[in-house]
Amino acid sequence: MSVLRILTFLVAIAALCGATSLAQAQGAAAKSAKESAKEAPKPAPAPAAKPTTAKPAAAPAPAATAATGSAEPTLIGQYGTWGAYTATPNGRKVCFALAKPSSSKTNPPNRPRDPAFAFVSSRPAEKVVNEVSIMIGYALKPGSESSLEVGGSAYAMYTQGDGLWIKNAAEEEQMVSAMRKSAEVTVKGVSAKGTETVDVFSLKGLSQALDRLAQDCKR
C-alpha cells in the first residue's frame, strides 16, 4: 500500500477537523490523496472522517503534505486479514484496522479500478470510535447509495468521491458488532460510469484487531 497516501489522508483529516465540518475534512483528504497519487504508483486509500453533507472542501489543508514525514503509521499487530495501525498526524492520534478485499467483481467484467480497502477507525480527540469506511477504488456515481451486507442485514451507505460511510449513524454500533461476529462483509457500489462492483472482505481477525486498538487508542 502507499504510505504516502495513507499519511495524506490522516494529516488532512486531523488538520481540518478542529476548524471545519466533517464534510470539509473528507473533501480535503480526497483531494490530497489524488495529488499524492501522481507521485506514488498504485496508491492505497486510508480512513477519512464521515462527511455530514455532500459539499467537499474547496482545497486541502496546507499542512497535509508538510507533516507527512513525521506521522508515519505504525503496524502494531496483524490479526488474520486485518492490520491494526496507529498514527499521530499533527499530534492527534488516529487508530485504524485495515483490510483488502478477499474477492472483487465488476459488471461489466474486468473493469479497471484502484485497490479497495476497508477501515474501522477511531480518533480519540474527536471522540470517534469504530467508524467504518470503505475506499472503493473508483469515483462513485454522484448521489448513489451503496450497501454493506453483514450478518444477514444490509446497511445503506452514504457515498462521496471514492468513499463510503454508513448513512444512519445510529446503526453503526450494531453494524460493527455484526462485523465482529461474522465471517465476511459484502460491499456493493456503482461507479460514475455505471459499473457495478461487489467486494467481499474477510472479517477474520477484525475483532482481535479492534480489541488491540481499543487498548492503544484510549487517549
ChimeraX commands (.cxc) that place a marker at each C-alpha (Angstrom):
marker #1 position 0.00,0.00,0.00 radius 0.5
marker #1 position 1.04,3.62,-0.42 radius 0.5
marker #1 position 2.18,5.02,2.93 radius 0.5
marker #1 position 2.21,8.49,1.38 radius 0.5
marker #1 position -1.48,8.35,0.53 radius 0.5
marker #1 position -2.35,6.99,3.99 radius 0.5
marker #1 position -0.44,9.81,5.64 radius 0.5
marker #1 position -2.03,12.41,3.40 radius 0.5
marker #1 position -5.49,11.27,4.41 radius 0.5
marker #1 position -4.65,11.13,8.11 radius 0.5
marker #1 position -2.95,14.52,8.21 radius 0.5
marker #1 position -5.62,16.27,6.16 radius 0.5
marker #1 position -8.36,14.95,8.42 radius 0.5
marker #1 position -6.55,15.85,11.63 radius 0.5
marker #1 position -5.66,19.32,10.34 radius 0.5
marker #1 position -9.19,20.18,9.30 radius 0.5
marker #1 position -11.48,18.53,11.83 radius 0.5
marker #1 position -10.74,21.08,14.52 radius 0.5
marker #1 position -11.79,24.02,12.36 radius 0.5
marker #1 position -14.19,22.68,9.73 radius 0.5
marker #1 position -17.06,20.28,9.33 radius 0.5
marker #1 position -16.51,16.59,8.76 radius 0.5
marker #1 position -17.65,17.08,5.20 radius 0.5
marker #1 position -14.85,19.54,4.56 radius 0.5
marker #1 position -12.35,17.18,6.16 radius 0.5
marker #1 position -13.31,14.31,3.89 radius 0.5
marker #1 position -13.22,16.51,0.83 radius 0.5
marker #1 position -9.75,17.80,1.65 radius 0.5
marker #1 position -8.47,14.30,2.28 radius 0.5
marker #1 position -9.83,13.05,-1.02 radius 0.5
marker #1 position -8.21,15.89,-2.98 radius 0.5
marker #1 position -4.89,15.44,-1.18 radius 0.5
marker #1 position -4.98,11.73,-1.98 radius 0.5
marker #1 position -5.45,12.45,-5.66 radius 0.5
marker #1 position -2.43,14.76,-5.64 radius 0.5
marker #1 position -0.26,12.19,-3.88 radius 0.5
marker #1 position -1.38,9.52,-6.34 radius 0.5
marker #1 position 0.51,11.34,-9.07 radius 0.5
marker #1 position 3.75,10.66,-7.19 radius 0.5
marker #1 position 3.15,7.12,-5.97 radius 0.5
marker #1 position 2.11,4.19,-8.19 radius 0.5
marker #1 position -0.93,2.13,-7.17 radius 0.5
marker #1 position -1.81,4.26,-4.13 radius 0.5
marker #1 position -3.88,2.83,-1.29 radius 0.5
marker #1 position -6.54,4.91,0.47 radius 0.5
marker #1 position -6.90,5.49,4.20 radius 0.5
marker #1 position -9.66,6.21,6.67 radius 0.5
marker #1 position -11.41,9.53,6.27 radius 0.5
marker #1 position -13.94,11.22,8.51 radius 0.5
marker #1 position -17.57,10.69,7.53 radius 0.5
marker #1 position -18.93,13.76,5.74 radius 0.5
marker #1 position -22.20,15.20,7.00 radius 0.5
marker #1 position -23.13,16.79,3.65 radius 0.5
marker #1 position -22.23,16.30,0.02 radius 0.5
marker #1 position -20.27,19.55,-0.17 radius 0.5
marker #1 position -16.49,18.95,-0.36 radius 0.5
marker #1 position -13.91,21.44,0.86 radius 0.5
marker #1 position -12.50,23.89,-1.63 radius 0.5
marker #1 position -8.88,22.92,-1.02 radius 0.5
marker #1 position -6.78,20.51,1.11 radius 0.5
marker #1 position -5.08,21.61,4.28 radius 0.5
marker #1 position -1.70,23.28,3.56 radius 0.5
marker #1 position -0.11,21.34,6.41 radius 0.5
marker #1 position -1.06,17.97,4.97 radius 0.5
marker #1 position 1.91,17.47,2.70 radius 0.5
marker #1 position 4.45,19.07,5.02 radius 0.5
marker #1 position 3.55,16.94,8.02 radius 0.5
marker #1 position 3.50,13.54,6.39 radius 0.5
marker #1 position 7.14,12.80,7.11 radius 0.5
marker #1 position 6.61,12.78,10.88 radius 0.5
marker #1 position 3.33,10.90,11.15 radius 0.5
marker #1 position 4.17,7.51,9.68 radius 0.5
marker #1 position 1.63,4.82,10.65 radius 0.5
marker #1 position 2.87,2.01,12.86 radius 0.5
marker #1 position 1.64,-1.55,12.41 radius 0.5
marker #1 position 1.04,-2.72,15.99 radius 0.5
marker #1 position -0.37,-6.11,15.09 radius 0.5
marker #1 position -1.59,-8.31,12.23 radius 0.5
marker #1 position -4.71,-10.32,13.04 radius 0.5
marker #1 position -5.87,-12.60,10.27 radius 0.5
marker #1 position -6.59,-10.38,7.27 radius 0.5
marker #1 position -6.72,-7.19,9.35 radius 0.5
marker #1 position -3.79,-4.99,10.28 radius 0.5
marker #1 position -4.01,-2.74,13.35 radius 0.5
marker #1 position -2.28,0.65,12.90 radius 0.5
marker #1 position -1.72,3.83,14.88 radius 0.5
marker #1 position -0.50,7.22,13.70 radius 0.5
marker #1 position -0.24,10.71,15.18 radius 0.5
marker #1 position -0.60,13.27,12.38 radius 0.5
marker #1 position -0.25,16.82,13.72 radius 0.5
marker #1 position -0.21,15.44,17.26 radius 0.5
marker #1 position -3.65,13.85,17.01 radius 0.5
marker #1 position -3.78,10.11,17.50 radius 0.5
marker #1 position -5.58,8.01,14.90 radius 0.5
marker #1 position -6.06,4.26,15.19 radius 0.5
marker #1 position -7.41,2.07,12.42 radius 0.5
marker #1 position -7.88,-1.51,11.34 radius 0.5
marker #1 position -7.28,-2.06,7.63 radius 0.5
marker #1 position -8.05,-4.92,5.22 radius 0.5
marker #1 position -8.12,-5.60,1.48 radius 0.5
marker #1 position -10.98,-7.49,-0.18 radius 0.5
marker #1 position -10.67,-11.24,-0.48 radius 0.5
marker #1 position -12.55,-11.06,-3.80 radius 0.5
marker #1 position -13.69,-8.29,-6.14 radius 0.5
marker #1 position -16.00,-8.38,-9.16 radius 0.5
marker #1 position -17.19,-5.79,-11.66 radius 0.5
marker #1 position -20.15,-5.79,-14.04 radius 0.5
marker #1 position -19.25,-5.47,-16.91 radius 0.5
marker #1 position -16.34,-7.78,-16.03 radius 0.5
marker #1 position -12.70,-6.78,-15.61 radius 0.5
marker #1 position -13.19,-3.03,-15.48 radius 0.5
marker #1 position -10.04,-1.21,-14.26 radius 0.5
marker #1 position -10.04,0.34,-10.78 radius 0.5
marker #1 position -7.69,1.15,-7.93 radius 0.5
marker #1 position -7.42,-1.26,-4.97 radius 0.5
marker #1 position -10.29,-1.19,-2.47 radius 0.5
marker #1 position -9.76,-1.04,1.29 radius 0.5
marker #1 position -11.98,-1.34,4.37 radius 0.5
marker #1 position -11.24,0.63,7.53 radius 0.5
marker #1 position -12.54,0.76,11.07 radius 0.5
marker #1 position -11.14,3.95,12.60 radius 0.5
marker #1 position -11.02,5.71,15.97 radius 0.5
marker #1 position -9.97,9.32,16.59 radius 0.5
marker #1 position -9.91,10.00,20.36 radius 0.5
marker #1 position -9.59,13.79,20.05 radius 0.5
marker #1 position -12.91,13.83,18.17 radius 0.5
marker #1 position -14.48,11.11,20.34 radius 0.5
marker #1 position -14.92,8.97,17.23 radius 0.5
marker #1 position -14.87,5.21,17.94 radius 0.5
marker #1 position -15.01,2.39,15.38 radius 0.5
marker #1 position -16.13,4.41,12.36 radius 0.5
marker #1 position -16.47,2.13,9.34 radius 0.5
marker #1 position -15.40,3.46,5.96 radius 0.5
marker #1 position -14.68,1.92,2.59 radius 0.5
marker #1 position -12.37,3.36,-0.04 radius 0.5
marker #1 position -13.81,1.71,-3.11 radius 0.5
marker #1 position -11.07,2.40,-5.66 radius 0.5
marker #1 position -13.07,4.48,-8.16 radius 0.5
marker #1 position -15.29,7.55,-8.32 radius 0.5
marker #1 position -18.77,6.57,-7.18 radius 0.5
marker #1 position -21.87,7.68,-9.06 radius 0.5
marker #1 position -22.85,11.08,-7.58 radius 0.5
marker #1 position -25.82,10.78,-5.25 radius 0.5
marker #1 position -25.81,7.00,-5.40 radius 0.5
marker #1 position -26.27,4.76,-2.40 radius 0.5
marker #1 position -24.11,1.72,-1.85 radius 0.5
marker #1 position -24.73,-1.09,0.61 radius 0.5
marker #1 position -22.77,-3.08,3.15 radius 0.5
marker #1 position -24.11,-6.54,3.89 radius 0.5
marker #1 position -23.11,-8.43,7.02 radius 0.5
marker #1 position -24.74,-10.83,9.46 radius 0.5
marker #1 position -27.89,-11.16,7.38 radius 0.5
marker #1 position -28.54,-7.39,7.33 radius 0.5
marker #1 position -27.93,-4.75,4.69 radius 0.5
marker #1 position -26.88,-1.21,5.67 radius 0.5
marker #1 position -27.33,1.77,3.36 radius 0.5
marker #1 position -24.03,3.58,2.79 radius 0.5
marker #1 position -23.60,7.27,2.06 radius 0.5
marker #1 position -21.21,7.92,-0.83 radius 0.5
marker #1 position -18.89,10.78,-1.72 radius 0.5
marker #1 position -15.95,10.67,-4.10 radius 0.5
marker #1 position -14.48,7.19,-3.67 radius 0.5
marker #1 position -15.57,6.84,-0.02 radius 0.5
marker #1 position -18.48,5.09,1.69 radius 0.5
marker #1 position -19.83,5.60,5.22 radius 0.5
marker #1 position -22.96,4.29,6.94 radius 0.5
marker #1 position -25.93,6.52,6.15 radius 0.5
marker #1 position -27.66,6.08,9.51 radius 0.5
marker #1 position -25.04,6.67,12.19 radius 0.5
marker #1 position -27.34,5.18,14.83 radius 0.5
marker #1 position -26.85,1.78,13.17 radius 0.5
marker #1 position -23.05,1.86,13.16 radius 0.5
marker #1 position -22.56,0.20,16.56 radius 0.5
marker #1 position -24.91,-2.60,15.51 radius 0.5
marker #1 position -23.04,-2.98,12.22 radius 0.5
marker #1 position -19.64,-3.18,13.91 radius 0.5
marker #1 position -20.99,-5.75,16.36 radius 0.5
marker #1 position -22.20,-7.86,13.44 radius 0.5
marker #1 position -18.82,-7.49,11.74 radius 0.5
marker #1 position -17.09,-8.79,14.86 radius 0.5
marker #1 position -19.18,-11.96,14.78 radius 0.5
marker #1 position -19.42,-12.66,11.05 radius 0.5
marker #1 position -17.12,-14.37,8.58 radius 0.5
marker #1 position -17.30,-11.76,5.81 radius 0.5
marker #1 position -18.81,-8.49,4.68 radius 0.5
marker #1 position -20.00,-7.63,1.18 radius 0.5
marker #1 position -19.85,-4.08,-0.20 radius 0.5
marker #1 position -21.75,-3.10,-3.34 radius 0.5
marker #1 position -21.34,0.12,-5.29 radius 0.5
marker #1 position -21.88,1.78,-8.67 radius 0.5
marker #1 position -19.21,3.85,-10.39 radius 0.5
marker #1 position -19.74,7.21,-12.08 radius 0.5
marker #1 position -19.61,5.30,-15.38 radius 0.5
marker #1 position -22.29,2.84,-14.29 radius 0.5
marker #1 position -20.04,-0.12,-13.49 radius 0.5
marker #1 position -21.41,-2.26,-10.66 radius 0.5
marker #1 position -18.92,-3.66,-8.16 radius 0.5
marker #1 position -19.06,-6.31,-5.46 radius 0.5
marker #1 position -16.22,-6.54,-2.94 radius 0.5
marker #1 position -16.07,-9.24,-0.27 radius 0.5
marker #1 position -13.87,-8.67,2.78 radius 0.5
marker #1 position -12.94,-11.48,5.14 radius 0.5
marker #1 position -13.56,-10.50,8.77 radius 0.5
marker #1 position -11.08,-12.99,10.17 radius 0.5
marker #1 position -9.10,-11.20,12.87 radius 0.5
marker #1 position -11.16,-8.00,12.91 radius 0.5
marker #1 position -12.44,-8.49,16.45 radius 0.5
marker #1 position -8.91,-9.03,17.76 radius 0.5
marker #1 position -7.62,-6.02,15.82 radius 0.5
marker #1 position -10.33,-3.77,17.30 radius 0.5
marker #1 position -9.60,-5.05,20.81 radius 0.5
marker #1 position -5.94,-4.22,20.35 radius 0.5
marker #1 position -6.74,-0.75,19.04 radius 0.5
marker #1 position -9.07,-0.12,21.97 radius 0.5
marker #1 position -6.07,-0.62,24.27 radius 0.5
marker #1 position -3.72,1.58,22.24 radius 0.5
marker #1 position -6.20,4.35,21.42 radius 0.5
marker #1 position -7.58,5.30,24.85 radius 0.5
marker #1 position -6.14,8.81,24.86 radius 0.5
marker link #1:1,2 radius 0.2
marker link #1:2,3 radius 0.2
marker link #1:3,4 radius 0.2
marker link #1:4,5 radius 0.2
marker link #1:5,6 radius 0.2
marker link #1:6,7 radius 0.2
marker link #1:7,8 radius 0.2
marker link #1:8,9 radius 0.2
marker link #1:9,10 radius 0.2
marker link #1:10,11 radius 0.2
marker link #1:11,12 radius 0.2
marker link #1:12,13 radius 0.2
marker link #1:13,14 radius 0.2
marker link #1:14,15 radius 0.2
marker link #1:15,16 radius 0.2
marker link #1:16,17 radius 0.2
marker link #1:17,18 radius 0.2
marker link #1:18,19 radius 0.2
marker link #1:19,20 radius 0.2
marker link #1:20,21 radius 0.2
marker link #1:21,22 radius 0.2
marker link #1:22,23 radius 0.2
marker link #1:23,24 radius 0.2
marker link #1:24,25 radius 0.2
marker link #1:25,26 radius 0.2
marker link #1:26,27 radius 0.2
marker link #1:27,28 radius 0.2
marker link #1:28,29 radius 0.2
marker link #1:29,30 radius 0.2
marker link #1:30,31 radius 0.2
marker link #1:31,32 radius 0.2
marker link #1:32,33 radius 0.2
marker link #1:33,34 radius 0.2
marker link #1:34,35 radius 0.2
marker link #1:35,36 radius 0.2
marker link #1:36,37 radius 0.2
marker link #1:37,38 radius 0.2
marker link #1:38,39 radius 0.2
marker link #1:39,40 radius 0.2
marker link #1:40,41 radius 0.2
marker link #1:41,42 radius 0.2
marker link #1:42,43 radius 0.2
marker link #1:43,44 radius 0.2
marker link #1:44,45 radius 0.2
marker link #1:45,46 radius 0.2
marker link #1:46,47 radius 0.2
marker link #1:47,48 radius 0.2
marker link #1:48,49 radius 0.2
marker link #1:49,50 radius 0.2
marker link #1:50,51 radius 0.2
marker link #1:51,52 radius 0.2
marker link #1:52,53 radius 0.2
marker link #1:53,54 radius 0.2
marker link #1:54,55 radius 0.2
marker link #1:55,56 radius 0.2
marker link #1:56,57 radius 0.2
marker link #1:57,58 radius 0.2
marker link #1:58,59 radius 0.2
marker link #1:59,60 radius 0.2
marker link #1:60,61 radius 0.2
marker link #1:61,62 radius 0.2
marker link #1:62,63 radius 0.2
marker link #1:63,64 radius 0.2
marker link #1:64,65 radius 0.2
marker link #1:65,66 radius 0.2
marker link #1:66,67 radius 0.2
marker link #1:67,68 radius 0.2
marker link #1:68,69 radius 0.2
marker link #1:69,70 radius 0.2
marker link #1:70,71 radius 0.2
marker link #1:71,72 radius 0.2
marker link #1:72,73 radius 0.2
marker link #1:73,74 radius 0.2
marker link #1:74,75 radius 0.2
marker link #1:75,76 radius 0.2
marker link #1:76,77 radius 0.2
marker link #1:77,78 radius 0.2
marker link #1:78,79 radius 0.2
marker link #1:79,80 radius 0.2
marker link #1:80,81 radius 0.2
marker link #1:81,82 radius 0.2
marker link #1:82,83 radius 0.2
marker link #1:83,84 radius 0.2
marker link #1:84,85 radius 0.2
marker link #1:85,86 radius 0.2
marker link #1:86,87 radius 0.2
marker link #1:87,88 radius 0.2
marker link #1:88,89 radius 0.2
marker link #1:89,90 radius 0.2
marker link #1:90,91 radius 0.2
marker link #1:91,92 radius 0.2
marker link #1:92,93 radius 0.2
marker link #1:93,94 radius 0.2
marker link #1:94,95 radius 0.2
marker link #1:95,96 radius 0.2
marker link #1:96,97 radius 0.2
marker link #1:97,98 radius 0.2
marker link #1:98,99 radius 0.2
marker link #1:99,100 radius 0.2
marker link #1:100,101 radius 0.2
marker link #1:101,102 radius 0.2
marker link #1:102,103 radius 0.2
marker link #1:103,104 radius 0.2
marker link #1:104,105 radius 0.2
marker link #1:105,106 radius 0.2
marker link #1:106,107 radius 0.2
marker link #1:107,108 radius 0.2
marker link #1:108,109 radius 0.2
marker link #1:109,110 radius 0.2
marker link #1:110,111 radius 0.2
marker link #1:111,112 radius 0.2
marker link #1:112,113 radius 0.2
marker link #1:113,114 radius 0.2
marker link #1:114,115 radius 0.2
marker link #1:115,116 radius 0.2
marker link #1:116,117 radius 0.2
marker link #1:117,118 radius 0.2
marker link #1:118,119 radius 0.2
marker link #1:119,120 radius 0.2
marker link #1:120,121 radius 0.2
marker link #1:121,122 radius 0.2
marker link #1:122,123 radius 0.2
marker link #1:123,124 radius 0.2
marker link #1:124,125 radius 0.2
marker link #1:125,126 radius 0.2
marker link #1:126,127 radius 0.2
marker link #1:127,128 radius 0.2
marker link #1:128,129 radius 0.2
marker link #1:129,130 radius 0.2
marker link #1:130,131 radius 0.2
marker link #1:131,132 radius 0.2
marker link #1:132,133 radius 0.2
marker link #1:133,134 radius 0.2
marker link #1:134,135 radius 0.2
marker link #1:135,136 radius 0.2
marker link #1:136,137 radius 0.2
marker link #1:137,138 radius 0.2
marker link #1:138,139 radius 0.2
marker link #1:139,140 radius 0.2
marker link #1:140,141 radius 0.2
marker link #1:141,142 radius 0.2
marker link #1:142,143 radius 0.2
marker link #1:143,144 radius 0.2
marker link #1:144,145 radius 0.2
marker link #1:145,146 radius 0.2
marker link #1:146,147 radius 0.2
marker link #1:147,148 radius 0.2
marker link #1:148,149 radius 0.2
marker link #1:149,150 radius 0.2
marker link #1:150,151 radius 0.2
marker link #1:151,152 radius 0.2
marker link #1:152,153 radius 0.2
marker link #1:153,154 radius 0.2
marker link #1:154,155 radius 0.2
marker link #1:155,156 radius 0.2
marker link #1:156,157 radius 0.2
marker link #1:157,158 radius 0.2
marker link #1:158,159 radius 0.2
marker link #1:159,160 radius 0.2
marker link #1:160,161 radius 0.2
marker link #1:161,162 radius 0.2
marker link #1:162,163 radius 0.2
marker link #1:163,164 radius 0.2
marker link #1:164,165 radius 0.2
marker link #1:165,166 radius 0.2
marker link #1:166,167 radius 0.2
marker link #1:167,168 radius 0.2
marker link #1:168,169 radius 0.2
marker link #1:169,170 radius 0.2
marker link #1:170,171 radius 0.2
marker link #1:171,172 radius 0.2
marker link #1:172,173 radius 0.2
marker link #1:173,174 radius 0.2
marker link #1:174,175 radius 0.2
marker link #1:175,176 radius 0.2
marker link #1:176,177 radius 0.2
marker link #1:177,178 radius 0.2
marker link #1:178,179 radius 0.2
marker link #1:179,180 radius 0.2
marker link #1:180,181 radius 0.2
marker link #1:181,182 radius 0.2
marker link #1:182,183 radius 0.2
marker link #1:183,184 radius 0.2
marker link #1:184,185 radius 0.2
marker link #1:185,186 radius 0.2
marker link #1:186,187 radius 0.2
marker link #1:187,188 radius 0.2
marker link #1:188,189 radius 0.2
marker link #1:189,190 radius 0.2
marker link #1:190,191 radius 0.2
marker link #1:191,192 radius 0.2
marker link #1:192,193 radius 0.2
marker link #1:193,194 radius 0.2
marker link #1:194,195 radius 0.2
marker link #1:195,196 radius 0.2
marker link #1:196,197 radius 0.2
marker link #1:197,198 radius 0.2
marker link #1:198,199 radius 0.2
marker link #1:199,200 radius 0.2
marker link #1:200,201 radius 0.2
marker link #1:201,202 radius 0.2
marker link #1:202,203 radius 0.2
marker link #1:203,204 radius 0.2
marker link #1:204,205 radius 0.2
marker link #1:205,206 radius 0.2
marker link #1:206,207 radius 0.2
marker link #1:207,208 radius 0.2
marker link #1:208,209 radius 0.2
marker link #1:209,210 radius 0.2
marker link #1:210,211 radius 0.2
marker link #1:211,212 radius 0.2
marker link #1:212,213 radius 0.2
marker link #1:213,214 radius 0.2
marker link #1:214,215 radius 0.2
marker link #1:215,216 radius 0.2
marker link #1:216,217 radius 0.2
marker link #1:217,218 radius 0.2
marker link #1:218,219 radius 0.2
view
